[in-house]
């Protein structure tokens, strides 16, 4: 919301270009998009839709302009049978090379300092079993989908993708999504005729640079006590919804519409069509009618 306020204030002028990155996180990729529910687009959806329609939504909202055309490239680089280490097994717990494998399921779900249940983290392991105990997690790794070798799953969604949006006035948005990062967070940059903005969800700091003026640092931690759940977005959405349902509050500038949400889906699906056609430019107006 703060980014939207700054952009709409005109402090950096007319936004000419936006650049954004979704750092998926190697462990999140393995959990959700190699072993997990959204691994196969034939069963669910392409990754650019499942993971990044939110990005298409918020980026076009921040810019306040309509998308004219989309192009995209990317693919599945690593998590394929051809990339499996010599001597590896179908399941991690049976694998002779698991100690040297970064994507070993026992590490990710149980022993990792960042994501392991034995180290106090319970988010991703909670998907494996109702009990969410070490014993139930080990049983899930022995028998369920989350214990499979990442090189031997039935996944087909991308592990990296770059998407370009051309807006109707000629301004552009460039979006990169990549599995191969340590942490799971987003970065953002807006470049306007009078200045620029940089922000990321890891530091939660916004940097505003109006040309010829000192840089302004905005620490979002000083503005809110709730940065959990997509940077506080989850609780913000629910709060707005409850206000509208219970208090009959009017829409705020954060409020989106069904039409806006559909547009982000059109953009994501057009991006996937472009990717499958090796980056062919997709005119969005024609794509909507197809």
DOLUM-975303 format. One record per residue (C-alpha): residue in three letters; x, y, z. Coordinates in steps of 0.05 Angstrom, whole numbers, padded with zeros to 5 digits, always signed. Example, Ala and Ser with C-alpha at 12.3 -4.5 7.8 and 13.67 -1.06 7.14 Angstrom:
residues 2
[ALA; [+00246; -00090; +00156]];
[SER; [+00273; -00021; +00143]];
This chain:
residues 290
[UNK; [+00000; +00000; +00000]];
[UNK; [+00058; +00047; +00016]];
[UNK; [+00088; +00034; -00053]];
[UNK; [+00022; +00051; -00086]];
[UNK; [+00018; +00116; -00045]];
[UNK; [+00088; +00137; -00067]];
[UNK; [+00076; +00121; -00141]];
[UNK; [+00008; +00155; -00143]];
[UNK; [+00036; +00217; -00109]];
[UNK; [+00078; +00231; -00171]];
[UNK; [+00143; +00236; -00133]];
[UNK; [+00180; +00194; -00184]];
[UNK; [+00139; +00220; -00243]];
[UNK; [+00109; +00175; -00295]];
[UNK; [+00133; +00103; -00285]];
[UNK; [+00169; +00080; -00348]];
[UNK; [+00192; +00012; -00325]];
[UNK; [+00183; -00037; -00268]];
[UNK; [+00229; -00096; -00252]];
[UNK; [+00207; -00149; -00202]];
[UNK; [+00235; -00216; -00179]];
[UNK; [+00202; -00273; -00143]];
[UNK; [+00255; -00312; -00107]];
[UNK; [+00218; -00378; -00097]];
[UNK; [+00270; -00412; -00053]];
[UNK; [+00300; -00480; -00070]];
[UNK; [+00265; -00515; -00012]];
[UNK; [+00197; -00483; -00030]];
[UNK; [+00206; -00505; -00103]];
[UNK; [+00220; -00576; -00081]];
[UNK; [+00161; -00577; -00033]];
[UNK; [+00106; -00545; -00075]];
[UNK; [+00128; -00551; -00147]];
[UNK; [+00169; -00615; -00153]];
[UNK; [+00141; -00662; -00100]];
[UNK; [+00077; -00625; -00082]];
[UNK; [+00008; -00607; -00105]];
[UNK; [+00027; -00558; -00160]];
[UNK; [+00082; -00598; -00193]];
[UNK; [+00044; -00617; -00256]];
[UNK; [+00007; -00568; -00300]];
[UNK; [-00035; -00625; -00331]];
[UNK; [-00066; -00635; -00262]];
[UNK; [-00068; -00564; -00236]];
[UNK; [-00040; -00503; -00272]];
[UNK; [+00024; -00474; -00299]];
[UNK; [+00071; -00445; -00246]];
[UNK; [+00066; -00374; -00273]];
[UNK; [-00009; -00377; -00258]];
[UNK; [-00007; -00414; -00191]];
[UNK; [+00052; -00377; -00161]];
[UNK; [+00054; -00311; -00198]];
[UNK; [-00016; -00288; -00218]];
[UNK; [-00011; -00248; -00153]];
[UNK; [+00051; -00213; -00180]];
[UNK; [+00016; -00197; -00246]];
[UNK; [-00042; -00169; -00205]];
[UNK; [-00001; -00125; -00159]];
[UNK; [+00049; -00101; -00211]];
[UNK; [-00005; -00077; -00259]];
[UNK; [-00043; -00046; -00200]];
[UNK; [+00020; -00009; -00177]];
[UNK; [+00033; +00017; -00247]];
[UNK; [-00040; +00035; -00258]];
[UNK; [-00038; +00019; -00332]];
[UNK; [-00067; -00034; -00377]];
[UNK; [-00025; -00090; -00407]];
[UNK; [-00023; -00092; -00484]];
[UNK; [+00022; -00153; -00498]];
[UNK; [+00062; -00207; -00463]];
[UNK; [+00123; -00249; -00479]];
[UNK; [+00157; -00301; -00436]];
[UNK; [+00213; -00353; -00436]];
[UNK; [+00234; -00406; -00386]];
[UNK; [+00234; -00480; -00371]];
[UNK; [+00250; -00538; -00326]];
[UNK; [+00326; -00536; -00319]];
[UNK; [+00345; -00580; -00261]];
[UNK; [+00290; -00625; -00232]];
[UNK; [+00292; -00678; -00286]];
[UNK; [+00313; -00752; -00289]];
[UNK; [+00373; -00734; -00333]];
[UNK; [+00402; -00692; -00276]];
[UNK; [+00397; -00745; -00222]];
[UNK; [+00464; -00759; -00187]];
[UNK; [+00495; -00827; -00201]];
[UNK; [+00474; -00877; -00148]];
[UNK; [+00413; -00839; -00126]];
[UNK; [+00348; -00876; -00108]];
[UNK; [+00274; -00866; -00119]];
[UNK; [+00265; -00843; -00047]];
[UNK; [+00310; -00800; -00004]];
[UNK; [+00310; -00845; +00057]];
[UNK; [+00337; -00902; +00013]];
[UNK; [+00389; -00859; -00023]];
[UNK; [+00463; -00872; -00017]];
[UNK; [+00481; -00800; -00038]];
[UNK; [+00430; -00764; +00006]];
[UNK; [+00484; -00733; +00051]];
[UNK; [+00511; -00692; -00007]];
[UNK; [+00443; -00675; -00037]];
[UNK; [+00416; -00605; -00022]];
[UNK; [+00346; -00627; -00039]];
[UNK; [+00343; -00688; +00007]];
[UNK; [+00273; -00692; +00037]];
[UNK; [+00299; -00711; +00107]];
[UNK; [+00340; -00647; +00108]];
[UNK; [+00283; -00602; +00083]];
[UNK; [+00228; -00630; +00127]];
[UNK; [+00266; -00651; +00190]];
[UNK; [+00338; -00628; +00200]];
[UNK; [+00346; -00562; +00164]];
[UNK; [+00358; -00502; +00209]];
[UNK; [+00311; -00462; +00164]];
[UNK; [+00253; -00510; +00149]];
[UNK; [+00263; -00573; +00192]];
[UNK; [+00212; -00597; +00242]];
[UNK; [+00267; -00621; +00289]];
[UNK; [+00294; -00549; +00289]];
[UNK; [+00229; -00517; +00308]];
[UNK; [+00198; -00502; +00240]];
[UNK; [+00131; -00535; +00226]];
[UNK; [+00102; -00500; +00166]];
[UNK; [+00121; -00545; +00108]];
[UNK; [+00122; -00610; +00148]];
[UNK; [+00050; -00597; +00170]];
[UNK; [+00029; -00613; +00098]];
[UNK; [+00057; -00684; +00104]];
[UNK; [+00014; -00710; +00161]];
[UNK; [-00042; -00690; +00208]];
[UNK; [+00000; -00705; +00270]];
[UNK; [+00060; -00666; +00245]];
[UNK; [+00108; -00703; +00290]];
[UNK; [+00177; -00730; +00273]];
[UNK; [+00149; -00800; +00272]];
[UNK; [+00091; -00783; +00225]];
[UNK; [+00137; -00743; +00181]];
[UNK; [+00186; -00800; +00173]];
[UNK; [+00128; -00846; +00156]];
[UNK; [+00104; -00796; +00103]];
[UNK; [+00174; -00793; +00073]];
[UNK; [+00175; -00870; +00069]];
[UNK; [+00107; -00876; +00035]];
[UNK; [+00082; -00810; +00009]];
[UNK; [+00098; -00763; -00049]];
[UNK; [+00141; -00716; -00007]];
[UNK; [+00195; -00769; +00003]];
[UNK; [+00210; -00777; -00071]];
[UNK; [+00275; -00759; -00104]];
[UNK; [+00267; -00690; -00136]];
[UNK; [+00298; -00717; -00200]];
[UNK; [+00247; -00773; -00205]];
[UNK; [+00180; -00740; -00195]];
[UNK; [+00123; -00730; -00245]];
[UNK; [+00134; -00654; -00245]];
[UNK; [+00132; -00613; -00309]];
[UNK; [+00125; -00540; -00285]];
[UNK; [+00183; -00492; -00295]];
[UNK; [+00238; -00477; -00245]];
[UNK; [+00254; -00410; -00278]];
[UNK; [+00215; -00361; -00322]];
[UNK; [+00222; -00290; -00346]];
[UNK; [+00161; -00250; -00369]];
[UNK; [+00156; -00182; -00403]];
[UNK; [+00093; -00139; -00403]];
[UNK; [+00085; -00082; -00452]];
[UNK; [+00033; -00032; -00428]];
[UNK; [-00013; +00008; -00473]];
[UNK; [+00028; +00072; -00465]];
[UNK; [+00094; +00037; -00481]];
[UNK; [+00118; +00029; -00409]];
[UNK; [+00143; -00040; -00389]];
[UNK; [+00144; -00091; -00333]];
[UNK; [+00197; -00145; -00328]];
[UNK; [+00184; -00203; -00280]];
[UNK; [+00231; -00260; -00262]];
[UNK; [+00211; -00322; -00222]];
[UNK; [+00267; -00370; -00203]];
[UNK; [+00272; -00431; -00157]];
[UNK; [+00347; -00424; -00146]];
[UNK; [+00350; -00377; -00086]];
[UNK; [+00365; -00389; -00013]];
[UNK; [+00304; -00352; +00014]];
[UNK; [+00232; -00341; -00008]];
[UNK; [+00218; -00267; -00019]];
[UNK; [+00204; -00214; -00072]];
[UNK; [+00244; -00154; -00096]];
[UNK; [+00217; -00093; -00134]];
[UNK; [+00242; -00032; -00171]];
[UNK; [+00203; +00024; -00205]];
[UNK; [+00238; +00073; -00251]];
[UNK; [+00201; +00138; -00267]];
[UNK; [+00214; +00202; -00304]];
[UNK; [+00230; +00239; -00239]];
[UNK; [+00260; +00184; -00195]];
[UNK; [+00262; +00112; -00174]];
[UNK; [+00239; +00064; -00119]];
[UNK; [+00272; +00000; -00094]];
[UNK; [+00240; -00047; -00044]];
[UNK; [+00245; -00119; -00021]];
[UNK; [+00206; -00164; +00026]];
[UNK; [+00268; -00190; +00061]];
[UNK; [+00291; -00125; +00091]];
[UNK; [+00222; -00093; +00088]];
[UNK; [+00255; -00027; +00069]];
[UNK; [+00232; +00020; +00013]];
[UNK; [+00284; +00066; -00017]];
[UNK; [+00257; +00128; -00053]];
[UNK; [+00305; +00168; -00096]];
[UNK; [+00277; +00230; -00128]];
[UNK; [+00329; +00254; -00178]];
[UNK; [+00374; +00308; -00148]];
[UNK; [+00349; +00297; -00076]];
[UNK; [+00374; +00256; -00017]];
[UNK; [+00350; +00184; -00014]];
[UNK; [+00292; +00169; +00033]];
[UNK; [+00291; +00103; +00071]];
[UNK; [+00224; +00077; +00095]];
[UNK; [+00227; +00019; +00144]];
[UNK; [+00160; -00016; +00141]];
[UNK; [+00173; -00049; +00208]];
[UNK; [+00162; +00020; +00240]];
[UNK; [+00095; +00028; +00205]];
[UNK; [+00062; -00039; +00222]];
[UNK; [+00070; -00096; +00271]];
[UNK; [+00042; -00147; +00221]];
[UNK; [+00088; -00166; +00164]];
[UNK; [+00071; -00241; +00167]];
[UNK; [+00033; -00276; +00111]];
[UNK; [+00059; -00245; +00046]];
[UNK; [+00084; -00182; +00080]];
[UNK; [+00020; -00170; +00118]];
[UNK; [-00022; -00177; +00055]];
[UNK; [-00062; -00237; +00079]];
[UNK; [-00088; -00204; +00142]];
[UNK; [-00100; -00139; +00104]];
[UNK; [-00145; -00173; +00053]];
[UNK; [-00185; -00208; +00108]];
[UNK; [-00191; -00143; +00148]];
[UNK; [-00217; -00106; +00087]];
[UNK; [-00266; -00162; +00071]];
[UNK; [-00294; -00164; +00142]];
[UNK; [-00301; -00088; +00143]];
[UNK; [-00341; -00090; +00079]];
[UNK; [-00384; -00149; +00101]];
[UNK; [-00396; -00129; +00174]];
[UNK; [-00387; -00054; +00175]];
[UNK; [-00411; -00042; +00103]];
[UNK; [-00348; -00001; +00094]];
[UNK; [-00336; +00029; +00024]];
[UNK; [-00280; +00001; -00019]];
[UNK; [-00210; +00028; -00005]];
[UNK; [-00154; +00039; -00055]];
[UNK; [-00130; -00031; -00037]];
[UNK; [-00195; -00061; -00061]];
[UNK; [-00191; -00098; -00126]];
[UNK; [-00248; -00125; -00169]];
[UNK; [-00264; -00191; -00202]];
[UNK; [-00248; -00159; -00269]];
[UNK; [-00179; -00139; -00244]];
[UNK; [-00166; -00209; -00217]];
[UNK; [-00187; -00240; -00283]];
[UNK; [-00138; -00194; -00319]];
[UNK; [-00079; -00220; -00278]];
[UNK; [-00100; -00291; -00297]];
[UNK; [-00104; -00273; -00371]];
[UNK; [-00034; -00244; -00367]];
[UNK; [-00006; -00306; -00332]];
[UNK; [-00040; -00353; -00382]];
[UNK; [-00015; -00311; -00440]];
[UNK; [+00055; -00314; -00411]];
[UNK; [+00051; -00390; -00409]];
[UNK; [+00026; -00392; -00481]];
[UNK; [+00084; -00348; -00501]];
[UNK; [+00134; -00392; -00463]];
[UNK; [+00109; -00455; -00498]];
[UNK; [+00117; -00418; -00564]];
[UNK; [+00190; -00400; -00547]];
[UNK; [+00175; -00328; -00529]];
[UNK; [+00125; -00309; -00582]];
[UNK; [+00092; -00242; -00569]];
[UNK; [+00020; -00250; -00547]];
[UNK; [-00029; -00193; -00559]];
[UNK; [-00073; -00193; -00497]];
[UNK; [-00136; -00166; -00530]];
[UNK; [-00135; -00224; -00580]];
[UNK; [-00118; -00273; -00525]];
[UNK; [-00178; -00252; -00483]];
[UNK; [-00224; -00267; -00542]];
[UNK; [-00193; -00335; -00558]];
